[in-house]
Amino acid sequence: MVQTVELEEFIIAYTSCKKVNEDSDIYSDLDLVGDDFHDFIDAYAKKYEVDISSYLWYFHGDEEGNNFGGLLFKPPYARVQRIPVTPILLAKFANTRKWEIPYPEHHLPKYRYDLLLNRLIAAVLLVVIVAIAASKFS
């Protein structure tokens, strides 16, 4: 049976944090965010053989980088209330080998309009850069 202290040690080794307790929120207390948070969950699931097929990332963390489209259209993690991931929770799932959180009912749009807007901004910037470069070299 996996004990909470074992998860605390795993988190300390993974993050290099000096102090982790059983109710430390890995995202906010330990500042493990973005891709680092998601990589941690993947490493945890692999080490403890936890089925994370029901894991909904946007309830627990955010995304890496700047999301300018998120200024106009909320990304998934801004549409739900965050649920902390703690060593207690991870120990429970390590023992059942399944990620079992009864997520609240929620609705996400069919498309990520924030990401579509980011792509549009990038395309416009690319066209402007090419136009400027073409005018300087012609």
C-alpha positions as CSV (number, residue, x, y, z in Angstrom):
1,M,0.0,0.0,0.0
2,V,1.4,3.4,-1.0
3,Q,1.6,5.8,1.9
4,T,1.3,9.6,1.6
5,V,4.9,10.0,2.8
6,E,6.1,8.0,-0.2
7,L,4.3,10.5,-2.5
8,E,5.8,13.4,-0.6
9,E,9.3,11.9,-1.2
10,F,8.5,11.4,-4.9
11,I,7.3,15.0,-5.2
12,I,10.5,16.3,-3.4
13,A,12.7,14.2,-5.7
14,Y,10.8,15.4,-8.8
15,T,10.5,19.1,-8.0
16,S,13.6,19.7,-5.7
17,C,11.2,21.4,-3.3
18,K,12.5,21.3,0.2
19,K,9.2,20.9,2.1
20,V,6.1,19.0,1.0
21,N,3.4,17.9,3.3
22,E,0.3,15.7,2.8
23,D,-2.0,18.6,1.9
24,S,0.5,20.6,-0.3
25,D,-1.2,21.8,-3.5
26,I,1.3,20.8,-6.1
27,Y,0.2,23.5,-8.5
28,S,0.0,26.5,-6.3
29,D,2.0,25.7,-3.2
30,L,4.9,24.1,-5.0
31,D,4.6,26.4,-8.1
32,L,4.6,23.4,-10.5
33,V,2.6,24.8,-13.4
34,G,2.1,24.5,-17.1
35,D,3.9,21.7,-18.9
36,D,6.0,20.9,-15.8
37,F,2.7,20.1,-13.9
38,H,1.5,17.9,-16.8
39,D,4.8,16.1,-17.1
40,F,4.7,15.5,-13.3
41,I,1.3,13.9,-13.6
42,D,2.5,11.7,-16.5
43,A,5.6,10.6,-14.4
44,Y,3.4,9.9,-11.4
45,A,1.0,7.8,-13.5
46,K,3.8,5.8,-15.0
47,K,5.6,5.2,-11.7
48,Y,2.5,4.2,-9.8
49,E,0.7,2.6,-12.8
50,V,-2.3,4.9,-12.4
51,D,-4.9,4.9,-15.1
52,I,-5.3,8.6,-15.8
53,S,-7.7,8.2,-18.7
54,S,-10.4,10.1,-16.8
55,Y,-8.0,12.9,-15.8
56,L,-9.1,16.3,-16.9
57,W,-6.1,18.5,-17.0
58,Y,-7.9,21.9,-17.0
59,F,-9.4,21.2,-13.5
60,H,-5.9,21.0,-12.0
61,G,-3.5,23.2,-14.0
62,D,-2.9,25.6,-16.8
63,E,-1.0,25.8,-20.0
64,E,2.5,26.9,-20.8
65,G,3.2,30.2,-22.5
66,N,1.3,33.2,-23.5
67,N,-2.3,32.9,-24.7
68,F,-3.3,36.2,-26.2
69,G,-6.5,34.7,-27.5
70,G,-7.3,33.9,-23.8
71,L,-7.8,37.6,-23.3
72,L,-11.0,37.5,-25.3
73,F,-12.0,33.8,-25.1
74,K,-11.5,31.9,-21.8
75,P,-9.3,28.8,-22.1
76,P,-10.6,25.6,-20.5
77,Y,-8.8,26.1,-17.2
78,A,-10.4,29.5,-16.8
79,R,-13.9,28.1,-17.3
80,V,-13.8,25.7,-14.3
81,Q,-12.9,25.9,-10.6
82,R,-9.5,24.4,-10.0
83,I,-9.3,21.2,-8.0
84,P,-6.0,20.9,-6.0
85,V,-3.8,17.9,-6.4
86,T,-2.2,16.9,-3.1
87,P,0.0,13.9,-1.9
88,I,-3.1,12.6,-0.1
89,L,-5.1,12.5,-3.4
90,L,-2.1,11.0,-5.3
91,A,-1.6,8.3,-2.6
92,K,-5.3,7.4,-2.9
93,F,-5.1,7.0,-6.6
94,A,-1.8,5.1,-6.4
95,N,-3.6,2.5,-4.2
96,T,-6.7,2.2,-6.5
97,R,-4.5,2.5,-9.6
98,K,-7.2,4.8,-11.1
99,W,-7.7,8.6,-11.2
100,E,-11.1,8.9,-9.6
101,I,-12.3,12.4,-9.2
102,P,-16.1,13.2,-9.6
103,Y,-15.6,16.3,-11.7
104,P,-18.4,18.8,-11.5
105,E,-20.7,19.1,-14.5
106,H,-19.2,21.6,-16.9
107,H,-19.4,22.7,-20.6
108,L,-16.5,23.5,-22.9
109,P,-17.1,25.0,-26.3
110,K,-16.6,22.7,-29.3
111,Y,-13.6,24.7,-30.5
112,R,-10.8,26.4,-28.7
113,Y,-11.5,30.0,-29.9
114,D,-8.6,31.3,-27.8
115,L,-6.2,29.1,-29.8
116,L,-7.9,29.9,-33.1
117,L,-7.4,33.6,-32.4
118,N,-3.7,32.9,-31.5
119,R,-3.2,31.3,-34.9
120,L,-4.9,34.2,-36.7
121,I,-2.6,36.7,-34.9
122,A,0.4,34.6,-35.8
123,A,-0.7,34.4,-39.5
124,V,-1.3,38.2,-39.7
125,L,2.1,38.8,-38.1
126,L,3.8,36.5,-40.6
127,V,2.1,38.2,-43.5
128,V,3.2,41.6,-42.2
129,I,6.8,40.4,-41.7
130,V,6.9,38.9,-45.2
131,A,5.4,42.1,-46.7
132,I,8.0,44.3,-45.0
133,A,10.8,42.0,-46.0
134,A,9.6,41.8,-49.6
135,S,9.4,45.6,-49.8
136,K,12.9,46.1,-48.5
137,F,14.5,43.6,-50.9
138,S,12.6,44.5,-54.0
